[in-house]
């Protein structure tokens, strides 16, 4: 019998548990708690609702007030969802490394988003948590959620996530693998599971660059470096984290995390975020290291549709050195969007300028390679379109060939030197690579920078 709910907040929690069937788990069974099935797409919906309701009970939130939070995005999405339903304003402060999908999602929910630097640590005035705390002191009728020190964060998982896992596993679980962003999940779930079975192992999955794994394994805190995974790993220990609960920590590189998440989609059909990649890779390492069968649970922390422009994008992965690149030994190795793989956006010389303009607009580009039956004809610039449009309302009906101005400097042979390419790019924004009549793709300065960065990394 299907239930009817009164608002979207009633859909938070009670997420399904799925057994892994197509990944190598050694002698163990691995189960995934699908937190991506929450209405906001992540486990953070749980804490957002609990922290807001606790603030209401404590009289810290007034009608029409503003929720302020520093977040990697998912807590912000949960808070924006709660704010939309309950009638609050929402102001979110995020580091600038977060995916554009999260930012668009937040703004679509009505939240105000402030981006700050991701290359500074706690204590710096531009650190996202410090920025949020300052805004809370200057914004009338506001409440700073402060998930990193808010005990309701832990309580949400003690009251819901932990009991759900215990029931779904039929009281038979040997290990739980999770990460620490705020520490609320692993502390809340861990405390509950330990009250039910003191022998349950709690394993921290930590991105390489975070200080937490060293603290758990060795009791020391080194200097944090950078990592690309979003939502977990820290350069400090959040006050609500009970690190004494943890048995051990497993460090996972960005590459391992991204490839694990992509593998999860390809083999299990689950579209998950980058933090899930960290948890999954660590859980699989743990499972494969066991000599006796164990029942292990980890989380699908959030949905991967927030990362389609990042690690699910092959070009982004290649630019960051996480996927192999071509090895021709010439300028073809620099091309991010090869024409041979249909990745390069082009236009035919017989297409209309309206078609060309739409492709430029849709793909956020200002120049298009023009082809005649796969033969390269030249680069159509947005200024070429603009010049023709000044002729009248029907100008966009003209053919691309009528507007194309061929600049011989705008193409190079694939065998040309990198120095020649850099010199050409000082004269125009992009260069077509053409060899013996074959068009290979277009290069910009950022393509060269990414290529050089890959070569030295």
TORNU-469729 format. One line per 10 residues: number of its first residue (from 1); their letters; for each residue y, z, x of N, C-alpha, C. Coordinates in steps of 0.05 Angstrom, whole numbers, plus 5000, padded with zeros to 4 digits. Each point is the difference from the previous one (the first is absolute). Last residue first. Layout:
residues N
NUM = A = Y Z X Y Z X Y Z X; ...
//
This chain:
residues 457
457 = XXXXXXXXXX = 5333 4718 6064 4988 5025 4989 4970 5002 5007; 5061 4925 5021 5003 5023 5019 4986 5025 4990; 4999 4918 4949 4990 4993 5027 5002 5024 5019; 5035 5003 4910 4971 5000 5001 4989 4997 5028; 5092 4992 4989 4992 5028 4995 4970 5002 5001; 5038 4915 5003 5003 5014 5025 4992 5029 4998; 4999 4949 4921 4980 4990 5019 5002 5014 5027; 5064 5020 4934 4974 5011 4992 4978 4991 5020; 5086 4963 5011 5001 5029 5006 4972 5012 4994; 5013 4911 4974 4998 5003 5030 4999 5029 5008
447 = XXXXXXXXXX = 5014 4981 4909 4973 4992 5008 4996 5003 5030; 5085 5013 4965 4983 5023 4995 4971 4994 5006; 5065 4930 5006 5003 5020 5022 4981 5024 4996; 4966 4912 4955 5026 5013 5000 5000 5020 5023; 4938 4906 4965 5004 5025 5016 5029 5009 4998; 4919 4934 4946 5028 5005 5006 5002 5026 5015; 4915 4921 4990 5014 5023 4988 5028 5003 5009; 4935 4925 5017 4984 5025 5002 5013 5024 4986; 4994 4883 5001 5017 5023 4995 4984 5026 5000; 4987 4898 5047 4987 5021 4984 5019 5024 4998
437 = XXXXXXXXXX = 5016 4919 5054 5002 4994 4971 4988 5021 4982; 5002 5011 5095 4986 4974 4995 5000 4995 4970; 5036 5090 5008 4987 4988 5024 4985 4975 4991; 5077 5083 4967 4987 4974 4993 4989 4988 5026; 5055 5090 4953 4982 4994 5022 4983 4976 4992; 5103 5042 4970 4974 4990 4992 4984 4993 5025; 5081 5075 4987 4992 4975 5013 4972 4992 4990; 5096 5066 4973 4971 4997 5001 4994 4972 5012; 5090 5036 4995 4985 5023 4991 4970 4997 5002; 5071 4951 5068 4994 4999 4972 4981 5022 4992
427 = XXXXXXXXXX = 5036 4995 5089 5017 4979 4987 4996 4997 4970; 4951 5059 5059 5028 5008 5003 5019 4981 4986; 4907 4984 5006 5006 5019 4979 5028 5012 5003; 4965 4940 5065 5004 4986 4975 5008 5019 4978; 4978 5036 5083 5025 4986 5002 5006 4985 4975; 4917 5043 5007 5022 5020 4998 5027 4987 5001; 4924 4945 5014 5002 5010 4972 5023 5019 4997; 4980 4971 5086 5013 4979 4984 5002 5008 4971; 4955 5059 5057 5028 4999 5007 5015 4979 4984; 4907 5005 4994 5013 5022 4984 5030 5001 5006
417 = XXXXXXXXXX = 4952 4905 5013 4999 5027 5011 5013 5020 4982; 4946 4909 4968 5026 5008 5012 4998 5029 5009; 4932 4949 4951 4997 5004 5029 5025 5008 5014; 4995 4976 4907 4985 5024 5003 4997 5008 5030; 5085 4943 4969 4972 4996 5002 4986 5027 5004; 5092 4994 4944 4990 5000 5027 4970 4993 5000; 5100 4997 4934 4971 5000 5003 4992 4998 5030; 5092 4999 4964 4987 5020 4983 4969 4998 5001; 5069 4943 5042 4998 5025 5015 4982 5020 4985; 5026 4914 4963 4979 4998 5020 4995 5025 5016
407 = XXXXXXXXXX = 5035 4985 4899 5011 5010 5025 4978 5000 5020; 5024 4954 4897 4981 5005 5021 5014 5008 5026; 5017 5008 4891 5015 4993 5024 4982 5007 5024; 4986 4985 4886 4991 5009 5026 5017 4988 5023; 5005 4982 4902 5017 5022 5011 4993 5007 5028; 4952 4933 4949 5029 4993 4998 5018 5020 5013; 4905 5015 4991 5006 4980 5021 5029 4992 5000; 4965 5057 4932 5005 5014 5025 5008 4980 5022; 5020 4973 4899 4977 5004 5017 5008 5014 5026; 5054 5014 4905 4996 4980 5021 4975 5007 5017
397 = XXXXXXXXXX = 5038 5053 4927 4979 4981 4992 4995 4979 5022; 5068 5068 5004 4974 5011 5007 4977 4982 4991; 5094 4981 4979 4993 4996 5028 4972 5009 5007; 5057 4998 4915 4973 4987 5002 4990 4997 5029; 5088 5037 4976 4980 5016 4987 4972 4989 5003; 5074 4977 5076 4999 5001 4971 4976 5014 4990; 5033 4990 5093 5005 4974 4989 4999 5000 4969; 4980 5074 5061 5029 4997 4996 5007 4974 4987; 4911 5021 5029 5007 5013 4975 5030 4997 4993; 4964 4972 5084 4994 4981 4979 5009 5012 4973
387 = XXXXXXXXXX = 5009 5055 5076 5018 4977 5003 4996 4980 4977; 4942 5075 5007 5026 5007 4991 5020 4977 5000; 4913 4989 5036 4999 5003 4971 5028 5005 4989; 4991 5001 5092 4996 4972 4990 5000 5000 4970; 5001 5083 5043 5027 4987 5000 4998 4971 4992; 4921 5050 5011 5013 5007 4975 5028 4988 4999; 4928 4949 5059 5014 5025 5001 5014 5005 4973; 4912 4940 5042 5021 5001 4979 5013 5027 5000; 4945 4941 5079 5004 5026 4986 5023 4998 4981; 4927 4919 5034 5024 5015 5008 5001 5027 4986
377 = XXXXXXXXXX = 4926 4933 5000 5024 4984 4997 5025 5015 5010; 4883 4997 5010 5024 5016 5001 5025 4982 5000; 4902 4981 4954 5015 4993 5024 5027 5015 4999; 4934 5003 4929 4993 5017 5022 5014 4992 5026; 5023 4956 4919 4971 4997 5003 4991 5013 5026; 5091 5014 4999 4993 4976 4985 4971 4994 5006; 5070 5093 5007 4977 4984 5008 4998 4975 4982; 5070 5087 5035 4997 4978 4982 4977 4982 5010; 5032 5110 5012 4990 4975 5012 4995 4979 4979; 5073 5080 4989 4974 4991 4992 4992 4975 5017
367 = XXXXXXXXXX = 5075 5093 4995 4993 4973 5009 4971 4993 4993; 5041 5084 4978 5024 4983 4998 4995 4972 5011; 4942 5089 4949 5004 4984 5025 5023 4981 4995; 4947 5064 4938 5021 5012 5016 5004 4986 5027; 4941 4978 4922 4988 5010 5025 5021 5011 5019; 5023 4964 4912 4976 5016 4995 4989 5012 5026; 5074 4940 5005 5007 5025 4986 4976 5018 4997; 4988 4914 5037 5016 5016 5018 5006 5028 4987; 4956 4937 4947 4982 5010 5021 5016 5017 5020; 5049 4957 4933 4983 5021 4988 4981 5012 5021
357 = XXXXXXXXXX = 5055 4926 5024 5015 5025 4997 4983 5022 4989; 4961 4915 5007 5005 5011 5026 5015 5027 4998; 4987 4950 4921 4975 5011 5010 5003 5014 5027; 5073 4954 4965 4995 5023 4984 4974 5014 5008; 5025 4918 5038 5014 5022 5013 4996 5026 4983; 4924 4926 4993 5028 5002 4994 5012 5024 5015; 4916 4938 5037 5006 5022 4982 5030 5001 4994; 4958 4941 5065 5004 4989 4973 5005 5022 4979; 4980 5018 5092 5025 4986 5000 5007 4989 4972; 4941 5090 5011 4997 4971 5005 5027 4987 4998
347 = XXXXXXXXXX = 4979 5104 5032 5008 4984 4977 4996 4970 5007; 4963 5109 5033 5011 4973 5006 5009 4987 4974; 4960 5098 5050 5012 4989 4976 5015 4974 5007; 4912 5050 5048 5028 4992 5003 5010 4987 4975; 4909 5028 5012 5017 5023 4998 5030 4993 5002; 4912 4948 5005 5016 4998 4976 5018 5024 4996; 4945 4975 5078 4988 5020 4982 5015 5002 4973; 5031 4942 5070 4971 4993 4996 4986 5019 4981; 5091 5014 5029 4998 4980 4979 4971 4994 4994; 5034 5096 5040 4991 4973 5007 4997 4982 4977
337 = XXXXXXXXXX = 5054 5091 5024 4991 4987 4975 4991 4971 5006; 5030 5056 5071 4990 5021 4982 4987 4987 4975; 5016 4964 5106 5005 4994 4972 4986 5022 4982; 4993 4992 5098 5023 5015 4991 5004 4998 4970; 4934 4951 5051 4992 5029 4999 5023 5017 4989; 5011 4907 5017 4985 5004 4975 4992 5030 4997; 5043 4962 5079 5017 5012 4979 4986 5004 4973; 4935 4999 5084 5026 4986 4997 5015 5013 4976; 4909 5022 5027 5014 4999 5025 5026 4985 4999; 4930 5025 4932 5002 4972 5008 5013 4998 5028
327 = XXXXXXXXXX = 4961 5074 4931 5002 5000 5030 5000 4971 5010; 5019 5068 4903 4991 4975 5013 5004 5001 5030; 4988 5095 4952 5018 4977 4997 4988 4975 5014; 4961 5101 4953 5002 4981 5023 5018 4976 4993; 5019 5098 4959 4981 4978 4995 5002 4981 5023; 5054 5075 5001 4977 5012 4988 4979 4980 4992; 5095 4996 5040 4977 5001 5018 4974 5011 4989; 5089 4981 4959 4998 5027 5011 4975 5002 5018; 5020 4919 4955 5025 5007 5014 4998 5027 5014; 4929 4971 4944 5000 4986 5026 5025 5007 5016
317 = XXXXXXXXXX = 4994 5035 4913 4979 5012 5017 4999 4986 5028; 5058 4966 4934 5009 5026 5009 4980 5013 5019; 4974 4920 4960 5022 4995 5019 5010 5026 5011; 4935 5003 4931 4989 4992 5026 5022 4995 5021; 5002 5067 4915 5012 4975 5007 4990 4992 5028; 4983 5084 4958 4983 4980 4987 5010 4972 5005; 5046 5076 5035 4975 4996 5014 4980 4983 4984; 5096 4995 4967 4996 5011 5026 4971 4995 5009; 5038 4977 4914 5017 4987 5019 4995 5010 5029; 4955 5039 4926 4992 4972 5001 5016 4984 5021
307 = XXXXXXXXXX = 4997 5097 4967 4999 4992 5028 4992 4970 5004; 5002 5053 4917 5026 5007 5012 5002 4990 5029; 4921 4993 4945 5020 4980 4992 5028 5006 5010; 4917 5054 5011 5009 4982 5021 5020 4980 4992; 4982 5104 4962 4992 4972 4996 5012 4983 5022; 4974 5105 5017 5018 4984 4983 4991 4971 4999; 4945 5071 5037 5024 5015 4995 5020 4985 4982; 4895 5009 5013 5016 4976 5000 5028 5009 4991; 4926 5068 5047 5018 4990 4979 5008 4972 5004; 4906 5062 5026 5027 4995 5009 5016 4987 4977
297 = XXXXXXXXXX = 4898 5056 5022 5020 4989 4981 5026 4995 5016; 4884 5015 5016 5028 5001 5010 5019 4987 4980; 4894 5041 5021 5016 4989 4979 5029 5004 5006; 4909 4992 5068 5021 5016 4988 5014 4985 4978; 4905 5000 5073 5015 4989 4977 5021 5020 4989; 4971 5001 5104 4988 5008 4975 5017 4990 4976; 5027 4983 5089 4971 4997 5003 4984 5008 4975; 5107 4961 5020 4983 5021 4990 4970 4993 5005; 5081 4945 5018 4993 5019 5022 4980 5022 4991; 5037 4932 4941 4982 4987 5019 4991 5019 5023
287 = XXXXXXXXXX = 5064 5029 4934 4974 4995 4988 4980 4989 5020; 5090 5012 5027 4987 5026 4995 4972 4995 4990; 5054 4925 5009 4992 5010 5026 4985 5027 4997; 5036 4963 4922 4977 4984 5010 4991 5010 5027; 5077 5039 4964 4977 5008 4985 4975 4985 5009; 5083 4976 5037 4992 5026 5010 4974 5009 4985; 5040 4921 4971 4989 4996 5027 4990 5027 5011; 5043 5002 4916 4974 4986 4999 4988 4997 5028; 5087 5038 4992 4979 5018 4989 4973 4987 5000; 5074 4947 5026 4995 5022 5019 4978 5018 4991
277 = XXXXXXXXXX = 5027 4932 4941 4986 4989 5024 4994 5021 5021; 5053 5023 4926 4971 4998 4993 4984 4989 5023; 5093 4999 5006 4989 5027 5005 4971 5002 4993; 5047 4919 4983 4994 5004 5028 4989 5028 5006; 4984 4959 4900 5022 5001 5019 4991 5007 5029; 4940 4946 4920 5010 5026 5008 5022 4998 5021; 4928 4948 4928 5025 4994 5012 5015 5026 5006; 4892 4969 4985 5020 5021 4995 5025 4994 5016; 4909 4956 4999 5018 4991 4979 5021 5020 4993; 4927 4996 5070 4996 5018 4977 5019 4993 4976
267 = XXXXXXXXXX = 4999 4949 5083 4972 5007 4996 4994 5018 4976; 5089 4966 5028 4982 4977 5002 4971 5007 4992; 5068 5068 5003 5006 4980 4979 4979 4978 5000; 4995 5063 5068 4994 5014 4975 5005 4981 4977; 5025 4973 5086 4971 4998 4996 4992 5013 4974; 5090 5007 5026 4994 4972 4993 4970 4996 4995; 5028 5084 5031 5009 4996 4972 4995 4971 4991; 4979 5022 5089 4982 5015 4982 5009 4995 4971; 5054 4965 5068 4975 4984 4998 4981 5014 4981; 5080 5045 5020 5005 4976 4985 4975 4984 4996
257 = XXXXXXXXXX = 4994 5078 5054 5006 5007 4972 5004 4974 4983; 4986 4992 5093 4975 5009 4987 5005 5006 4971; 5076 4978 5053 4982 4977 4996 4974 5008 4986; 5062 5069 5022 5010 4982 4979 4981 4977 4995; 4953 5085 5041 5022 4983 5007 5009 4983 4976; 4953 5101 5004 4995 4972 4992 5025 4983 5007; 4947 5105 5017 5023 4983 5004 4993 4970 4994; 4959 5101 4967 4993 4974 5011 5025 4982 5001; 4971 5114 4994 5018 4977 4993 4990 4975 5014; 4958 5104 4962 5006 4982 5022 5018 4978 4990
247 = XXXXXXXXXX = 4981 5079 4948 4979 5002 5020 5006 4983 5024; 5071 5049 4927 4988 4975 5009 4979 5005 5022; 5060 5066 4954 4977 4992 4984 4983 4978 5013; 5084 5034 5034 4977 5017 5008 4975 4992 4983; 5089 4964 4986 4984 4986 5020 4975 5015 5008; 5068 4996 4916 4983 5021 5012 4981 4986 5019; 5101 4972 4956 4974 4992 5010 4985 5024 5012; 5092 4998 4964 4979 5005 4980 4972 4993 5010; 5080 4986 5054 4996 5029 4995 4978 5006 4980; 5002 4913 5067 5013 5009 4975 4992 5029 4993
237 = XXXXXXXXXX = 5006 4955 5098 4980 5010 4982 5014 5010 4975; 5030 4916 5067 5002 5028 4997 4978 5010 4981; 5013 4909 5018 5010 5009 5026 5006 5030 4999; 4924 4936 4941 5026 5014 5002 5008 5005 5029; 4927 4946 4921 5007 5004 5028 5028 5013 5001; 4978 4938 4915 4987 5022 5013 5006 5000 5030; 5042 4936 4940 4992 5022 4982 4986 5023 5012; 5000 4895 5039 5020 5014 4983 4987 5024 4985; 4984 4939 5098 4988 5010 4975 5021 5016 4985; 5017 4968 5088 5008 4983 4978 4988 5008 4973
227 = XXXXXXXXXX = 5033 5056 5095 4977 4988 4988 5010 4985 4975; 5039 5057 5098 5003 4985 4974 4973 4990 4991; 5012 5093 5056 5009 4973 5005 5001 4985 4973; 5002 5111 5035 4992 4979 4982 5011 4973 5010; 4973 5086 5060 5023 4986 4990 4990 4977 4982; 4940 5089 5010 5013 4982 5018 5025 4987 4987; 4937 5092 4985 5017 4981 4987 5015 4983 5021; 4902 5065 4990 5025 4993 5014 5015 4979 4984; 4909 5037 4984 5020 5021 4997 5026 4995 5013; 4916 4944 4990 5005 5014 5025 5021 5022 4998
217 = XXXXXXXXXX = 4967 4945 4924 4977 4999 5019 5005 5017 5025; 5067 4992 4930 4975 5009 4988 4978 5003 5021; 5083 4965 5028 5004 5028 4992 4973 5011 4988; 5006 4909 5023 4999 5017 5023 5002 5029 4993; 5010 4938 4930 4973 5001 5010 4997 5017 5025; 5087 4985 4961 4983 5019 4985 4972 5001 5011; 5083 4946 5024 4994 5023 5016 4977 5017 4989; 5020 4888 4993 5005 5026 4987 4992 5023 5018; 4980 4912 5026 5029 5004 5003 5009 5026 4987; 4914 4948 4965 5007 5002 5028 5030 5001 5003
207 = XXXXXXXXXX = 4956 5034 4908 5008 4976 5014 5006 5005 5030; 4929 5057 4938 5028 5000 5010 5006 4974 5014; 4927 5064 4935 5003 4972 5010 5030 4997 5006; 4933 5091 4987 5026 4988 5000 4998 4971 5012; 4926 5069 4949 5005 4982 5023 5028 4987 4996; 4931 5085 4964 5025 4987 4995 5009 4985 5025; 4902 5043 4954 5016 4993 5023 5025 4985 4991; 4935 5076 4949 5011 4973 4999 5018 4995 5024; 4954 5084 4976 4990 4983 5021 5011 4972 5000; 5017 5073 4934 5014 5005 5026 4990 4982 5023
197 = XXXXXXXXXX = 5006 4988 4891 4979 4998 5021 5014 5003 5027; 5050 5016 4921 4975 4992 4987 4976 5000 5019; 5088 5017 5030 4993 5022 4982 4974 4994 4986; 5035 4934 5056 4990 5023 5016 4993 5024 4982; 5041 4923 4962 4972 4994 5008 4988 5023 5015; 5092 5006 4977 4982 5002 4976 4971 4996 5008; 5066 4991 5067 4997 5028 4991 4981 5002 4976; 5021 4913 5033 4983 5016 5018 4997 5029 4991; 5058 4942 4953 4972 4993 4995 4982 5017 5017; 5091 5013 5015 4993 5007 4973 4971 4994 4993
187 = XXXXXXXXXX = 5034 4975 5086 5001 5029 4996 4991 5008 4973; 5007 4909 5021 4977 5012 5015 5000 5030 4998; 5072 4953 4956 4973 4991 4991 4978 5015 5014; 5092 5015 5025 4993 5011 4974 4972 4993 4991; 5053 4975 5081 4978 5019 5002 4991 5011 4973; 5066 4929 5027 5011 5026 4995 4979 5022 5005; 4970 4922 5026 5027 4991 4999 5017 5025 4997; 4894 4982 5031 5022 5019 4994 5026 4984 5002; 4890 4974 4974 5022 5000 5020 5020 5021 4993; 4887 4995 4981 5027 4994 4989 5020 5000 5023
177 = XXXXXXXXXX = 4888 5016 4968 5017 4988 5021 5027 4992 4987; 4907 5068 4983 5023 4987 4988 5018 4991 5022; 4888 5034 4984 5025 4996 5016 5021 4985 4984; 4915 5030 4963 4998 5012 5027 5025 4997 5016; 4962 5007 4890 5018 4986 5018 4999 5014 5027; 4967 5011 4894 4984 4994 5025 5017 4982 5018; 5017 5029 4906 4999 5024 5016 4985 4996 5026; 5020 4927 4940 4980 5018 4989 4994 5023 5018; 5069 4930 5006 4979 5001 5020 4977 5018 4992; 5077 4993 4945 4989 4972 5003 4978 4999 5020
167 = XXXXXXXXXX = 5046 5083 4988 4984 4993 4976 4987 4972 5003; 5057 5029 5069 4977 5019 4998 4983 4992 4976; 5082 4955 5011 4980 4991 5020 4975 5017 4998; 5072 5025 4945 4989 4974 4992 4978 4991 5019; 5049 5079 5021 4980 5004 4979 4988 4973 4990; 5070 4993 5066 4976 5015 5009 4979 5004 4979; 5084 4961 4975 4984 4982 5017 4974 5014 5010; 5061 5054 4944 4989 4975 4988 4982 4984 5018; 5043 5087 5020 4995 5002 4972 4987 4975 4988; 5026 5008 5092 4982 5022 4995 4991 5001 4971
157 = XXXXXXXXXX = 5066 4939 5027 4974 4991 5009 4979 5022 4996; 5090 5018 4977 4992 4976 4985 4972 4992 5007; 5044 5068 5049 4988 5009 4975 4991 4977 4983; 5048 4984 5081 4972 5010 5005 4986 5007 4974; 5090 4976 4992 4986 4978 5012 4970 5007 5004; 5064 5065 4976 4988 4986 4977 4985 4975 5008; 5051 5052 5062 4973 5010 4996 4987 4987 4975; 5076 4962 5070 4997 5008 4971 4971 5008 4994; 5042 4962 5082 5000 5030 5000 4996 5010 4971; 5001 4906 5022 4989 5011 5024 4999 5030 5001
147 = XXXXXXXXXX = 5041 4947 4929 4971 5000 4998 4987 5013 5025; 5097 4995 4955 4990 5009 5026 4970 5004 5000; 5076 4981 4930 4971 5005 4996 4987 5012 5025; 5103 5006 4963 4985 4988 5023 4971 5008 4998; 5081 4989 4924 4978 5017 5010 4985 4985 5022; 5105 4999 4942 4977 4987 5012 4979 5021 5009; 5097 4998 4961 4977 5002 4981 4976 4986 5011; 5080 4971 5057 5001 5019 4978 4974 4999 4983; 5011 4976 5106 4996 4986 4974 4999 5021 4977; 5007 5021 5095 5025 4987 4992 4997 4985 4973
137 = XXXXXXXXXX = 4928 5047 5047 5022 5019 5001 5026 4988 4989; 4920 4948 5010 4996 5020 4979 5022 5020 4999; 4997 4934 5068 5009 4989 4974 4996 5020 4978; 4970 5023 5086 5029 5000 4998 5009 4989 4974; 4908 4998 5017 5009 5028 4997 5031 5001 4998; 4959 4917 5018 4995 5009 4972 5011 5028 4996; 5003 4966 5088 5019 4985 4982 4997 5010 4971; 4939 5032 5063 5026 5013 5004 5021 4986 4982; 4914 4963 5003 4999 5026 4986 5027 5014 5002; 4988 4917 5046 5001 4997 4971 4999 5026 4985
127 = XXXXXXXXXX = 5048 4984 5095 4972 5004 4992 4999 5002 4969; 5081 4994 5056 4991 4977 4984 4970 5001 4992; 5044 5068 5055 5015 4998 4974 4992 4976 4983; 4931 5053 5066 5021 4980 5003 5015 4996 4973; 4926 5057 5003 5022 5012 5014 5023 4981 5006; 4899 4965 4991 5012 5022 4985 5021 5015 5017; 4985 4901 5032 4982 5022 4992 5015 5021 4985; 5010 4885 5013 5010 5027 5008 4983 5022 4989; 4994 4903 4981 4996 5003 5029 5012 5027 5011; 5005 4959 4910 4973 5009 5004 4994 5006 5029
117 = XXXXXXXXXX = 5094 4998 4931 4986 4991 5024 4972 5012 5001; 5045 4983 4904 5010 5012 5024 4981 4993 5023; 5030 4975 4888 4983 4995 5024 5013 5013 5024; 5003 5014 4888 5016 5001 5024 4981 4997 5024; 5000 4983 4885 4986 5002 5025 5019 4998 5024; 4992 5025 4887 5018 4991 5021 4986 5005 5026; 4950 4981 4902 5007 5018 5022 5021 4988 5018; 4952 4960 4922 5026 5012 4995 5009 5019 5022; 4920 4941 4992 4997 5024 4984 5026 5014 4995; 4997 4924 5056 4993 4991 4973 4996 5024 4981
107 = XXXXXXXXXX = 5015 5017 5091 5025 4991 4987 4995 4990 4972; 4925 5024 5053 5017 5024 4995 5025 4992 4985; 4943 4931 5029 4988 5015 4979 5017 5024 4992; 5025 4948 5075 5005 4985 4975 4989 5016 4976; 4982 5036 5084 5029 5001 4995 5006 4986 4974; 4912 4996 5033 5007 5027 4990 5029 5002 4992; 4971 4919 5039 4989 5003 4973 5006 5028 4989; 5021 4976 5090 5021 4992 4981 4990 5003 4971; 4963 5064 5081 4997 4973 4989 5022 4994 4979; 5018 5069 5083 4984 4999 4976 5001 4972 4988
97 = XXXXXXXXXX = 5049 5038 5077 4975 4986 5007 4983 4995 4975; 5087 5051 5006 5002 4971 4997 4975 4984 5008; 5008 5102 4954 5003 4987 5026 4998 4970 4997; 5037 5060 4917 4975 4989 5013 5006 4991 5028; 5038 5059 4905 5006 4993 5028 4975 4992 5014; 5037 5008 4891 4978 5000 5019 5010 4991 5028; 5029 5038 4894 5012 4990 5025 4979 5003 5022; 5012 5003 4884 4982 5002 5023 5013 4987 5024; 5018 5045 4891 5007 4981 5020 4982 5005 5025; 4967 5027 4899 5015 5008 5023 5009 4976 5016
87 = XXXXXXXXXX = 4942 5007 4917 5029 4996 4997 5016 5011 5023; 4900 4992 4981 5013 5025 4992 5030 4998 4999; 4944 4925 5025 4989 5010 4975 5015 5025 4990; 5024 4960 5083 5004 4981 4978 4991 5010 4973; 4984 5051 5079 5028 5001 4992 5005 4981 4977; 4914 5001 5039 5005 5024 4984 5029 5001 4990; 4978 4929 5057 4985 4998 4975 5005 5024 4982; 5036 5001 5086 5015 4981 4984 4986 4996 4973; 4955 5053 5063 5024 5014 4990 5017 4982 4982; 4925 4962 5045 4991 5020 4980 5024 5014 4987
77 = XXXXXXXXXX = 5019 4942 5070 4991 4985 4977 4990 5019 4978; 5023 5038 5082 5024 4989 4987 4993 4985 4975; 4932 5028 5056 5010 5023 4985 5025 4992 4985; 4965 4933 5055 4982 5006 4977 5009 5025 4984; 5049 4970 5081 5000 4981 4977 4984 5009 4976; 5023 5048 5083 4990 4974 5010 4998 4979 4978; 5071 5085 4997 4972 4992 4995 4994 4974 5014; 5075 5083 4966 4994 4984 5023 4971 4993 4999; 5070 5029 4915 4976 5004 5017 5000 4981 5023; 5052 5041 4902 5005 4989 5026 4976 5005 5018
67 = XXXXXXXXXX = 5035 4998 4889 4979 5007 5018 5006 4986 5027; 5069 5029 4916 4991 4980 5019 4978 5012 5018; 5035 5022 4891 5003 5005 5028 4989 4978 5018; 5000 5015 4900 5017 4980 5012 5005 5003 5029; 4969 5088 4954 4999 4973 4987 5019 4981 5013; 4968 5077 5064 5014 4999 4975 4998 4972 4988; 4944 5066 5075 5007 4973 4991 5014 5002 4973; 4965 5077 5044 5014 4986 5022 5009 4972 4993; 4945 5074 4953 5028 4996 4993 5017 4987 5022; 4902 5018 4993 5016 5019 5016 5030 4997 4994
57 = XXXXXXXXXX = 4937 4942 4958 4992 5027 4993 5017 5021 5014; 5012 4909 5024 5009 5005 4973 4994 5028 4991; 4966 4973 5082 5029 5003 5002 5012 5005 4972; 4909 4979 5005 5005 5027 5011 5029 5006 5002; 4974 4914 4973 4994 5019 4979 5005 5029 5009; 5008 4930 5063 5022 4999 4981 4995 5020 4978; 4933 4991 5065 5024 5012 5012 5024 4999 4980; 4917 4961 4974 4997 5029 5003 5026 5012 5011; 4994 4905 4992 5000 5013 4974 5000 5030 5002; 4991 4951 5080 5026 4995 4988 5003 5015 4973
47 = XXXXXXXXXX = 4917 4999 5046 5019 5020 5010 5027 4996 4988; 4932 4938 4975 4992 5027 4993 5021 5021 5008; 5009 4908 5024 5007 5005 4973 4994 5029 4992; 4974 4962 5084 5025 5015 4999 5010 5004 4971; 4923 4947 5029 4994 5028 4995 5025 5017 4997; 5006 4895 4974 4993 5016 5023 4994 5029 4992; 5032 4925 4942 4985 4987 5021 4992 5016 5023; 5044 5019 4911 5019 4992 5021 4987 4987 5024; 4946 5033 4928 5019 4980 4989 5021 4991 5020; 4902 5028 5034 5021 5014 4986 5022 4981 4991
37 = XXXXXXXXXX = 4923 4974 5054 4999 4996 4971 5020 5017 4984; 4982 5003 5096 5017 4977 4994 5000 4994 4970; 4944 5066 5041 5027 5010 4993 5019 4977 4994; 4893 5014 5010 5019 4978 4996 5026 5010 4989; 4917 5037 5064 5015 5010 4977 5024 4980 4996; 4901 4986 5051 5029 4996 5000 5013 5010 4974; 4904 5016 5066 5012 4997 4974 5030 4998 5002; 4901 4993 5062 5029 5003 5000 5011 4992 4972; 4903 5033 5056 5011 4988 4976 5030 5005 5001; 4928 4994 5088 5016 5015 4980 5007 4984 4975
27 = XXXXXXXXXX = 4957 4975 5087 4980 5014 4983 5014 5014 4977; 5055 4922 5040 4979 5014 5014 4980 5012 4981; 5074 4943 4975 5005 5028 4999 4978 5016 5014; 5043 4895 4986 4981 5015 5015 5007 5029 5001; 5024 4932 4917 5009 5007 5026 4979 5017 5014; 4996 4970 4908 4999 4976 5017 5011 5005 5028; 4996 5064 4923 4974 4987 5000 4997 4978 5022; 5057 5097 4960 5002 4977 5018 4972 4987 5003; 5037 5058 4913 4983 5001 5024 5003 4974 5016; 5073 5052 4933 4984 4976 5004 4983 5003 5026
17 = XXXXXXXXXX = 5064 5056 4918 4987 5002 5027 4980 4978 5003; 5096 5014 4934 4971 4996 5004 4991 5005 5029; 5084 5052 4949 4994 4974 5011 4970 4997 5007; 5064 5071 4958 4974 4992 4989 4993 4971 5009; 5104 5018 5006 4976 5016 5006 4975 4988 4986; 5092 4976 4956 4998 5009 5027 4975 5017 5004; 5036 4963 4916 4979 4984 5014 4996 5009 5029; 5067 5035 4940 4974 5010 4992 4977 4985 5014; 5091 4973 5008 4995 5023 5017 4973 5012 4994; 5040 4928 4949 4985 4991 5024 4993 5024 5018
7 = XXXXXXX = 5008 5016 4894 5018 4988 5020 4984 4995 5025; 4956 5025 4920 5027 5000 4989 5021 4990 5020; 4890 4973 4982 5018 5018 5015 5028 4998 4990; 4892 4984 4964 5027 4990 4999 5018 5020 5014; 4888 4974 5010 5022 5019 4994 5026 4986 4998; 4892 4967 4982 5024 4998 5016 5021 5019 4991; 4888 5002 4997 5024 5000 4983 5025 5000 5018
//
